[in-house]
Amino acid sequence: MNRIQKLCILICVFSPFAIYGGYARGANIEDVILLWGLFVTSFVGIFLFREKQMP
């Protein structure tokens, strides 16, 4: 597993907590959408790297 995959996994693990925390604090909807975009992008990134490494 390379660094980019590890970073994507960390983002996937911690983004839902950041999204919920931002929403619970009453953050702007733009901030919540930005965090959600990071979560989805990193989630897709994991699968793209996994597909690339499969024989």
N, C-alpha and C positions, 0 to 999 in steps of 0.2 A: 504494500500500500504506500503510495507516494504522499508527499506533503499536501498536494492539492486535494486528494481524496480525504485525507485526515481533516483538513480545514472544512471541507464541505460537510463532513459528518458532524463536526463540532457545531457548525452553523445550524444544521438540521436538528440537533439535540437541543440547543439553547434558544433558537428562534421562537418556538411556541411560548416559552416562558416570557421572553421579551415582548412578544405580541400581546399576551394576556396582561402583563404588567403595564404596558403602555395604555392599553384600553381601559384597564381598571383605574389608572390615575387620571383618566380623562384627556389623554393625548389627542392631538389633532388627527383627523381621519387620514390625512396625507402621511403622517408618520407611521400609522398602523399599516397602511397600504405599502409603504416602503419596506417595512420589516417583513410583511407577508411576501413581497416580491423577492427579498433575499432568501427567505425560506424555500420558496418554490424553485428559484434558480439553483440553489445549492442541492436541492433534492434531485432535480433533473441532471445536474452535473455529476452526481454520484453514478447514476445509471449510464450516462454517456461514457464516463471513464471505464466503467465496468464492461460495457459492450466493446469498447476499444481494446481492452486487454484480453478479452476472450479469444481463444484460438479459432 
